[in-house]
Amino acid sequence: MIGEPHSEVRADSARTDTKVDPMPILRSSTIPLGVIAAGLLVSLAACATPANAPAPESAPVTAYSAASDTSTLVGLDVSAGQLPENIVSAGDNVVVTFAASRQVASVAPDGEVDILGTLPTPAGGGVTTPVLGFPLATGLALVDGSYFALYATGEADTTGLWELGSDGTFTLVAPLPATSLPNGLTFDEKNDRFLATDSALGVIYSIERSGEVQTWSDDPQLAMSGFLGANGIQLHDGEVYVSNLDAGTILRIEVGDDGAAGSVRVVASDLAGIDDFAFTGRGDQIIATLNPTSEVVLVDGDSHTTVLSEDDGLTNPTSVLVRGDTIYVASAAYVNQDSPNLLTATLSAK
């Protein structure tokens, strides 16, 4: 946002599907005998290899370097608050949060949009939501068939992590501080918990499925310095990666054997306005959205290359999803309030 899975978790909370007008936003099978014979020959050959022979080297991972074949999966409606903030994969579909309409929606391969549920209207209208002044749906995770969404309202009884039921209503799982702006969300399967960033208070929360909340990290490098701090969050190779929009950085946080946060270091910088990001599946390469400049970049170490821009249809992109060589990019049009959309593109190595 300008400025991504186990058993059911429930907590009592009021439910409503009332919509509000969007506010303007400034920012076995049998094996053939021939196969068995071939396998036996390979095994015999391996046995004939000298014991001290060097192990074969693994083929190097070729990083992506370009994106092409850009296509608009669906154009969205600003007037209905359909500003896509976060995106996850769900079978053939993708599922997004619509920030301003406080909704979770499924988008089919043909672009058909199906609203799965609407978060409840905060009693005070959400005008005290930190930084932004309006209530918004942000981070999204799919865990054991259930969708979990973060909601920022500026009010204690509605700000927090919510679960979407099969009947289209939401249940509050874990309240978060009214002064918080919960934003990025991921599920840490190893430690059986959610991790959520707070862009206003500059912390990462650990949220148990029971609803217990603890501050997992409050490292100074997560803090805001003008607009929004800690934003997107991903798990990769057992460590936590977090973007800081104001600082233009991606941080890597070590995770101890006990699940506690360890040392924090910058792994990428000079990414002004970075929102959410994802790993491409090519080693440690990252693909990230730069919100204010309407760019998608490939990040390799501390260097990055722009692969999609406003010319490709981006308008304040907020998040990206990787499926093989295909990426899905959500653009929320926060600044110009024109043409929010979901785009697809193909990644390739030159």
PyMOL commands that set and color helices and strands:
alter all, ss='L'
color gray80, all
select helices_A, chain A and resi 33-48+78-80+220-222+310-312
alter helices_A, ss='H'
color red, helices_A
select strands_A, chain A and resi 66-75+84-90+93-98+103-107+113-118+136-143+146-152+160-164+170-175+182-188+193-198+203-208+213-217+230-236+239-244+249-255+261-268+274-279+286-290+295-300+303-308+317-323+326-331+341-348
alter strands_A, ss='S'
color yellow, strands_A
deselect
rebuild
show_as cartoon
